[in-house]
Amino acid sequence: MAGRKGIVSYDWGTASTILVPIGGDLHLVTVPAAGSDTKFSFQLKPEADQYGVSLADVSRAIRESFFGEEVQRLPRGGEIPRPSTTNIDPADLRNVVISVKDGQAIRFSDVAVGTNQPTAGAVKVQQLTATDAFEYDAKVSPGGRYVSFIRDGAVYAIDVKTSEESRLTPLADPDNAIAYGVAEFVAQEEMSRYTGYWWSGDDRYLAYTKVDESTVDIIPRFDIAAEDVTVINQRYPRAGRPNAIVDLFVRDMDTGEVTEVNWRRDDWGPATDQYLTRVNWANNHVFVQRVDRKQKHIEEVAFDMAASSNGAPQNAWRVETQDQFANLSFDRSQRGERVFYSSEESGYRHVYVSEFSGANDTEQNKRALTEGDWAIDQLNYVAGDGSHFFFTGYMDTPLERHLYRHSAGEEGESYDPVLMTEPGKSWSITMAPDGQSFVGTSSSPTQPAQTGLYRTDDGSLITWIEENRLDETHPYAPYLADHTVPEYGTLTAEDGQTLYYSIQLPSDFDPNKTYPALVETYGGPHAQTVNRNWERLSDQFYSRQGYVVFRLDNRGMANRGKRFEDVIYRQTGGPEVRDLLVGVDWLKSQPFIDGDRVGIQGWSYGGYMVMMTILQAPEDTFAAAVAGAPVTDWSLYDTFYTERYMDTPQDNPDGYDKSSVFYHLERLETELPNLLLIHGMADDNVTFDNSTRLMAEMQQRGIIFDLMTYPGQRHGIRGQALGTHLMKSRMTFLDRHLKAPVE
């Protein structure tokens, strides 16, 4: 992507162990330390860099060790590892786990690089495993004693000192769809939980899941590639159907004893109607977050594994209840008996603190630490003594995410958050383990992403990791003259709530002319497309082709509070469409817009929005529409996502009916605009039958449409060649219908 020079990610610490793959097996890689106390920013970037360890150094050392050859630096655009897990051992040594394309792992230990200090010594590699199995979800235990991973549906660990390998769970039973230590489909796809096992901080205990998917329907899915067709019998829990059964166990690493943790509630129905969403450790307590099938209740339950009643059923110590649906969060940090977390119980996500006195007790002395008609995004860091904390959020404007420092104070004390980051930009933050500094990546409509190391006492810059100065030497410099900057504004929804939009004019804009317009939509929950950052380069491309690009964040989207989100409950495809049409009406009223040449396009939920909008809009609202991988019937989608917003088909049949594309097709009395339908033929998320059913229905009704399918491609169209083809296909279609003379 132009405007970004290649940093992939980074981490912190005084020393590091990293797991990345070599040839399909685990290896231990050692980099001698350059110093014992210096902090470093671990930069994962193709070029070597004076501020840290580069991927080129890693790759060269690995390959020289195995193949005895001198290796050139990684070319820009090569395969690049990305961090998956971070841990801190008792000596505050930073352990970083990196997963690479084939899912195997290598471990780096004792890395310490000063701000301008090169790595001392050579990298040493020790092979840890040599199997034909696929090993993944590799972790270094918090105490640094074990390297653990999943192999063939079971958890294994290697003792770092002895290199002895042990299996920590029962063997998987694939014939009965049972595996251990893994995350089931909806956990990965919808809960952002990608693991099924968790170490305690002292390496004493390992909590792990038993996932039984025998209850989940097998959905035959055709994986259509260029030269063959594979029928994949995928266990896919569609809305209203049974989920997997997820049990939780804890293994005592000292004794080998295994205890089942009874985390469910008896009054929430069968095991298939209860979700295990989060697991955390503090001291000897394992904290389990559970959610009911209707997703109105989030409860955290504590189990003291050192007590005689360690796995017995417990009452929830912390509860959040919503009238519509409750959103998940990873925000949780414990300091002694004080637990810091976030909740939307006030209508906006804010930070709270409570006292935890023990398993089976309810929270005590609960206080809201932030408040107001704005939302935090994440609880980023809590000081070791619990005196203050940092969070990212949208306190100043919904268009910009910033880092704030806030005092925890005492009961009755009031403090205002202190802004730590520069306004006019949107920020992503990674805090240092000691809270003294942070890595901040920021961008604005006029400045591509910059990454720097900053102080947390006043937010000042310590040093650039990547300044990315937009000067004459920058790769984007030749295109800067045609760079366009969006304008931002607000409109009002039918219930009085504020809707933010952005509009991006053509690079050669002349107010005395009229232009075709392209409405870019997503529209779905947990997303925000109107924000003050370095805009999508696709929007730049469209504006240079002579289009006005319009975006609007409708009700139901993220970072605006529960009232804004809850509008879509049990009626998706209604309020969102009405909001978008408010924006389209405003757009078409502008004197520089040719109202006969307005198009709309979107992907996934955005594809759904395209179909629902053109089916409900007045005739001739749009001249062209591009729907990519659209959901067409929510009963075809998975349980956790769909039921959060729509309830089950059994309990909301009318809502499912009216939220379906087919409901509106059956009642269509006008002509549809020119339509291009796009879908990957091996999509395992929004499955291909969403589109095949739509094709068949439109054909039955004599509706002419364009179609582009991609053999072997899943929910995203991957690869440079196919990405280029996708963009050309869209532009050819849009230009044909939005730029040709109007008849």
VOVEX-192275 format. One record per residue (C-alpha): residue in one letter; x, y, z. Coordinates in pm, whole numbers, plus 50000, padded with zeros to 5 digits. Layout:
residues N
AXYZ ...
end
This chain:
residues 743
M500005000050000 A501485033049900 G502115056250188 R503475029350420 K507055017550394 G506824982550529 I506534980150908 V504364950450986 S504344950051364 Y506484953851672 D506774943752034 W508484953952355 G510844940652619 T514274936152769 A514624901352625 S512564880652389 T511644845452290 I509864840851962 L508264811051794 V508154810351415 P508114780951172 I510914764050985 G510034736350747 G506914726250935 D508464719651278 L509234738551597 H512744752051651 L514454770951931 V516374801351802 T518694820652033 V519964856051976 P522614867152230 A521644898352421 A523104932452350 G522254944952697 S520294934553001 D518264965653074 T517624983752748 K514124984552606 F513564978252239 S510934981051976 F510884947651794 Q510274958751438 L509014932851197 K509934949150870 P511734937350556 E514604962250582 A517244960850855 D516824990051093 Q518965006451360 Y516135006151614 G515544969051635 V515824934151492 S514674930851133 L513034901750959 A515924901650719 D518294893651008 V515964866651133 S515454850950793 R519144851750707 A520204835851036 I517604808551009 R518424799250654 E522184800850703 S521854777851004 F519894751850810 F521294755250462 G524694770750517 E524024797650260 E524224835150273 V520764849250227 Q519774882750080 R517384905450267 L513714898550225 P512264917049927 R509434940649991 G506204921149956 G507704887850067 E506124864550321 I506324882550656 P505674867851002 R503074885251214 P502854883851596 S500064862451734 T500664860952108 T502694880052366 N503624869952719 I505844883253000 D507864859753220 P508564865353594 A511724885053522 D509744908453295 L511374892952991 R509184897752691 N508174866052508 V506814871052160 V505194843651954 I505024847751578 S502924825951352 V503884823350987 K502064810350682 D502454772850742 G501494775051107 Q504714761651260 A507014779751502 I510544790651599 R511584805351930 F514024834351983 S515364839352333 D517374866252509 V517064893952252 A517794928652385 V518414956952144 G518954992852250 T517505022152060 N520685025651858 Q522464993851959 P522964964951716 T522354928851811 A525434911951951 G526394877051842 A524844853151596 V521484836351594 K521524799851705 V518854774951608 Q517804743451790 Q515094721351643 L512314713151890 T509994690751686 A510234669851372 T506844655951274 D504584654150972 A501734669451172 F500454704951139 E501424723151462 Y499864756751543 D498814780851819 A502354779351957 K502974797852285 V505744803452534 S504264798952882 P504284830853094 G506974817053324 G509124807053029 R509244770153124 Y507284755352834 V506714758652463 S503174746652395 F501234740652075 I498354721751915 R499044689751723 D496294667851580 G493634683451802 A495514680152133 V497774702852342 Y501464694252369 A504274711352559 I508054710052545 D510064716652859 V512554743352751 K515314730752983 T515044693552914 S513504694552563 E511104667452683 E507774667352501 S504504658852678 R500894656352571 L498794676352817 T495294666852703 P493564635352581 L493964626652216 A491434641051976 D488634618751850 P488024630651494 D485454603351426 N483264618951694 A484284655051615 I486094660251948 A489274680751990 Y491134696752281 G492654731052333 V491114745652020 A488594773051946 E485374762751778 F484224779351455 V482074807051604 A484714815051867 Q487244821951595 E484894838051347 E482744859451576 M484244861651929 S487834869751826 R488904840152041 Y491464820751841 T492804797952111 G491404770852336 Y494094768752605 W495484792952863 W498514791553099 S498384805053452 G500954832253523 D503274809053717 D503024779753471 R501384758653745 Y498064753753565 L496864749453210 A493194755353127 Y491994739452805 T488784733252616 K487174701252504 V485234709652188 D482544685152081 E481174694651738 S479104663151692 T476024684251768 V476774708651484 D475114703651146 I477294692050860 I476764715650568 P478084702550235 R480034731350083 F481314730749728 D484884743349707 I484974751849338 A488474757349206 A489664763048850 E490204726348765 D488304706349025 V485424706749268 T485754694449626 V482774687749845 I483694698350198 N481444685850474 Q481814716050697 R480424717151049 Y478704750751034 P476204761851303 R473604781651113 A471224805151293 G468784786551515 R470704753851494 P472834736451765 N476274749451857 A479304729551963 I479554718152325 V482574734352490 D483804720152821 L486694734353023 F489364715653218 V492394726353422 R495554705453445 D497864709053744 M501324707553587 D502924697353919 T500654667853996 G499134659553659 E495654661453813 V492894673153578 T489784691153707 E486644698953510 V485484734953552 N481684736553568 W481264770553409 R477684768453279 R474394779953432 D471674753853470 D468924778953393 W470444790053062 G469374758752881 P471404730752722 A475154731552671 T474694740552305 D472974772852414 Q475864786452623 Y479074802652505 L482514802552667 T483914835452539 R486964844852750 V489354828052996 N491814846953219 W494104838153509 A494974857653823 N496914840254100 N495264806054140 H491934817954004 V490714810253655 F488114835553540 V485604823453283 Q483344846553085 R480084830752976 V477294843452750 D473754830552707 R472314820252368 K470344852752331 Q473504872452418 K471774895652661 H473934885152957 I477714884953002 E478874869353328 E482344863453468 V482764833953702 A485834827453919 F487194793454021 D489924789754284 M491974760354159 A493854758054491 A490604752754686 S488944719454749 S485884731354553 N488074741854263 G485834731653972 A482424732554140 P479684755153999 Q480044791154115 N477884822154107 A478954849953873 W480964876754048 R480454902153767 V477414906153538 E476454928353245 T472874927253114 Q471484944452806 D467904946952678 Q468944939752318 F472424924252292 A475674925752487 N478974931852307 L482124912952402 S485384929352505 F488914918652597 D489194947152849 R490244931653179 S493214938553406 Q493594927653769 R495744945754026 G495564927654357 E491884926254449 R490974954254207 V489704944153864 F489584969953587 Y487264962753296 S484944979353046 S481174976953016 E478364992452812 E475854992253098 S475595030353086 G474805029852715 Y478415037252617 R481495015752673 H483345029252977 V485995017953226 Y484965004153566 V486804990753868 S485514965554122 E486984945854408 F487204908254379 S487084891554718 G486914855154614 A485164828654410 N481374827454453 D481274863454583 T479794892854393 E481774923754299 Q482304950154567 N482824987954558 K482104990754186 R482885024854035 A482715039753687 L486075055853610 T485055071753280 E481665085253184 G479875105952923 D478105103152590 W481145088752416 A482765054552402 I486145040552489 D487645016852235 Q490034997152456 L491514996052804 N495174996352703 Y497114996053030 V496644997153408 A499525007753632 G500954981053860 D499644998754170 G496285005754008 S496705043354048 H496085052253685 F495275036953350 F495375044052977 F492585038852729 T491895046152365 G488565061252276 Y486455087352102 M485995113352374 D486705143552155 T485115132151828 P483785099451684 L486065105351385 E489345101751576 R490625074651809 H493055088052071 L495015076352374 Y494085091052712 R495595088853059 H493195087653355 S493605085753732 A491845057153909 G491485078954218 E489285070354513 E485545069554570 G484105104654534 E487105118754349 S486625131953996 Y489255133953726 D489185142953358 P490995121253102 V494225136352971 L494715135052594 M498085119152508 T498025119652127 E497975146851864 P494485157551746 G493525157851380 K494615121651338 S493415087051432 W495735064951640 S496535028451709 I498465021752029 T500754994852174 M501735001652536 A505084992452690 P504824966352970 D505964992053228 G503605018953103 Q506395044453059 S506115046852682 F504005035552389 V504295028552021 G501775049851835 T500745046951473 S498785076551344 S497505090051017 S495355118050885 P493765125550548 T496955144250453 Q499595122550624 P500085085050568 A500705062550865 Q503605071851092 T504925050351375 G506845064751667 L507925057752024 Y506285082152268 R506435090852639 T503355084852849 D503995113553090 D503325140152827 G502825122152493 S506025136352346 L507965118052075 I511065098752183 T512095086651839 W510585077251508 I510295040751423 E509015050751080 E508565087951024 N507175082050676 R507655118550593 L505585127950291 D508305146250101 E509765144649751 T511575111949829 H508455093649940 P507075066349708 Y503745084649705 A505315117949602 P504605113849227 Y500895110249306 L500605137449567 A499485164549325 D496295144949257 H495715135149619 T492205143749736 V491105149650094 P487595140250210 E485255165450364 Y483255155250670 G479755164350776 T476655152850961 L473065144250874 T470155134451096 A468505100351116 E464735095951150 D465045092751530 G467175124051562 Q470545106951599 T473565121551420 L474995104051114 Y478555111851004 Y479505111650637 S482555118250423 I482605130550065 Q485675129349843 L485685150449527 P487495142549201 S491105153749181 D490245177648895 F487055190049057 D485305219448891 P482285232749084 N480655242948758 K480505207048633 T478495176748740 Y480045143148828 P479005106948874 A478985095449236 L479865062549402 V478335053649738 E480705030549929 T478855011550200 Y479484985450466 G476734993350713 G477274964250951 P478014962551324 H481484965951475 A482774987051188 Q483385023751120 T484185037150774 V483975074750831 N487045084851028 R489825110251004 N492755089650884 W494695081750567 E491735071450355 R491525039550154 L493575042049838 S490655027349646 D488775059549723 Q491725079149588 F491625057949275 Y487905063849223 S488285101349271 R491035102049009 Q488705084248770 G486295113248803 Y483955099849071 V482645116649383 V483035090949664 F480485091649946 R480485072050273 L478015072850560 D478105054750894 N474505044350954 R472905034251280 G473994999551385 M477665007051324 A480415010351584 N481765034951840 R478585055351886 G477005038252186 K474285012552242 R471325034052136 F472995039251799 E473755002151760 D470564987551905 V468315002151636 I468964972151411 Y467964946351674 R465644920351517 Q465294941351199 T468544943051002 G468304957550655 G465714983250761 P467095012250968 E470515009850800 V468975013150455 R466805042650558 D469875060450697 L471845054150381 L469015067750168 V469025099550380 G472645103050275 V471925095249910 D469145121249901 W471545147150041 L474245136549795 K471955139449493 S470865174149606 Q474385187749563 P474745209149249 F477895190949135 I476285156349140 D474685141348830 G471685124848995 D471245100848705 R474725086648756 V474925074449114 G476265039849190 I476565019249507 Q478914991049602 G479854970349907 W481274936750018 S480014911150273 Y477594930350497 G478204958150248 G477024934849970 Y473914927950176 M473424965550217 V473704970449841 M471004944649769 M468664956550046 T469114993049943 I468464989049571 L465434967349650 Q463904993349884 A465015025849719 P462725045049484 E463195036149119 D466095053848946 T467855061749275 F470885042749146 A472165036648795 A474545008648894 A475194985649191 V478024961649279 A477244935449546 G480224914949665 A479784882749868 P476384893650003 V474444876950278 T471014871650122 D469214852350397 W470354854550761 S469174819050829 L472184808250619 Y474694825950846 D476234814451174 T474594814251516 F476674838051725 Y476794867451484 T473304864451342 E471424857651665 R473124886351847 Y471304910651619 M468344890151495 D467544865151773 T466814830051642 P464624822451339 Q462294803651573 D461784834051800 N461844860951529 P460384845751211 D458924878651087 G462244896551139 Y464174870050946 D461604871050667 K461714908750622 S465504910850660 S465944886750369 V466814898550020 F464224874049885 Y461364890250077 H461964922649890 L462584905549557 E459164889649581 R457584924049627 L459664942349367 E457484963949143 T460174985148980 E463254979248768 L466504972048949 P469564992548853 N472324975948655 L473764949748893 L477134932448916 L477154902849157 I480584890149275 H481444860249496 G484354836949573 M483384801449481 A485024786249790 D483724811550042 D483474794650383 N482144825450563 V479304839250353 T478854806450170 F478454806549793 D474844794449813 N473874829249934 S474614840949581 T473494809949389 R470044812849547 L469974849549453 M471034841449096 A468284815649061 E465614838749200 M466584867648974 Q466694844748673 Q463204831948754 R462014867948762 G463724877248437 I466154901448601 I469274906548391 F472494910448589 D476254907748547 L478154880648735 M481814875848831 T482804845149032 Y486314836049148 P487234798849150 G489034787749465 Q488614821349639 R487084824949981 H485484855250145 G488284877950032 I489774877949683 R493494872549744 G496604878849540 Q497794908249334 A496634894449000 L493114886449122 G492904918749319 T493744937849004 H491194917748809 L488544925049070 M489194962449056 K489194962448675 S485934942948670 R484304968048902 M485614998148713 T484644984448373 F481104978848499 L480825012348678 D482315032248392 R479965015548146 H476875025448342 L477915057548517 K480075074748258 A478305065747935 P475875092147800 V472475090147962 E469835079547710 
end
